[in-house]
Amino acid sequence: MLLEMKGVEKRFGGVTALRQGDLEVRAGEVHLLMGENGAGKSTMMKIIAGMQKRDGGQILWQGKSVDFSNPKEAAQVGIAMVHQESLLAPHLSVAENIFLGREIAGPFGTVNRRKMLAEATRLIAQYGFRLQADWMVGRLSPAGKQLVEICRAIQNGTSLLIFDEPTSSLSEAETHEVFRIVRELRERGTGVIYITHRMEELRSVGDKVTILRDGATVHSEALATLTRDRMIQYMVGREVNAIYRRDPLPPGAPLLEVTGLSTKTLLRHISLTIRAGEIVGLGGLMGAGRSELCRAIFGLDPVETGSVTVCGKRVSLRNPREAVAAGVALIPEDRQRTGLARELPISWNVTMANLEAVSPGGVIRHAEEARATQKAIDRLRIRCENGKQRAGRLSGGNQQKVVISKWVNRGARVFLFDEPTRGIDVGAKVEVFEVMDQLAREGAAILMVSSELPELLQVADRILVMSQGHLVGELPRGCSQEDIMRLATVPPASGETLQ
């Protein structure tokens, strides 16, 4: 047994983040840690890695009681953490980042960069990483930065490695590379704790699952015997149908019509129609052009040819301002960077797209702002302290609801959802689907991009499939994942568009 946690507690002022943290991890085991946002996963991991001190309970490392005051103490016994957000120095090389804070000394107190480069090259080759020791970290992809983080961790002789949502921003190919590394670490006898929201990843890497809810460990079991439905029930504390079922509506009038749309970079002759009350899925492989299509319709990417009609009126979407004025809303793939003002209050986020409604004459009327914010909180069931709370302090699912509420407050009729459930837990996913269904029932038209094929099958009324910038087919409700992939993987003929 590498690690045992028994009844570990952590409080922040009057808030209890962890009240009964129990965990057992063995050498050569990949231990999955599951739970909704706010369940206590990150707090538990930060305590293990020495980033936070526990307030109660006991931690045993290889049978001996330990109490780490900082990450250096944890690293000295062989515990390291690969963070979801990169903590690397972008202006330094891969080798310099691997040895950052523990540089190899040369004569007269200098840094022996030649030896660090050689050691980094040896480590990279040993694990078969697709890296070069002299590459600059700032030019690496998210997957490349993950590999450097892993190298930093294992260079010091790590016995337990913690992965915090390692694939949240990676492509499918990059995700498989992370899986390969995790499996290799397991074969070498390293213990791995792996935090993820992606339930489809579990059986690719995991041996055992521990589930947290409301700051307490509620279940631990071998992955082979734990069904998806039971896992979800433990996570949310109630029965949630693992497959979200949406009753389709009779489609209304066309709200979004795209005809022969092409861009200079990727999109070719895209034509589609979405009607009031419809949720239309948009599938395809990474790089097929799904996000690019949303950006073009929203006026972010210049359109070379073609036309867009919104609510029966042809519009010239030269910029997002014109798209917003026409009634189009974009819920972007990266809500943290491009969808949400994280450091601003919820109220400012809710009203910023329709500021004139709460500021006649250019002066904000705080009573109007408060009413609009409370209406959004009630309508979308945003869990928060109040409208003055900073948006970045909300859970991922509630942040997404704030992004949506901005456009609902604006009165948008056409919603472009780009990966709407990325990085949020299973319970919050269902809530986002319910919001989308509510919008459709109120007469909105929705285009939904998702890389998770089960989501498209569960939510969409019909599914459009893209490949290499072309729209290559349309599938009805009730189709299979195989049907989607069959279209997504066949290169389109030049200029081909299937309707």
Buried (B, 14 or more C-beta within 10 A) or exposed (E): EBBBBEBBBBBEEEEBBBBBBBBBBEBBBBBBBBBBBBBBBBBBBBBBBBBBEBBEBEBBBBEEEBEBEEBEBBBEBBBBBBBBEBEBEEEBBBBBBBBBEEBBEEEEEEEBBEBBBBBBBEBBEEBEBEBBBEBBBEEBEBBBBBBBBBBBBBBBEBBBBBBBBBBBBBBEEBBEBBBEBBBEBBEEEBBBBBBBBBBEBBEBBBBBBBBBBBBBBBBBBEBEEBEBEBBBBBBBEEEBEBEBEBEBBEBEEBBBBBBEBBBEEBBBBBBBBBBBBBBBBBBBBEBBBBBBBBBBBBBBBEBEEBBBBBBEEEBEBEEBEBBBEBBBBBBBBBBEEEBBBBEEBBBBBBBBBBEEBBBEEEEBEEEBBBEBBBBBBEBBEBBBEEBEBBBEEBBBBBBBBBBBBBBBBBEBBBBBBBBBBBBBBBBBBBBBBBBBBEBBEEBBBBBBBBBBBBBBBBBBBBBBBBBBBBBBBBBEEEBEEEBBBBBBEEEBEEEBBEE
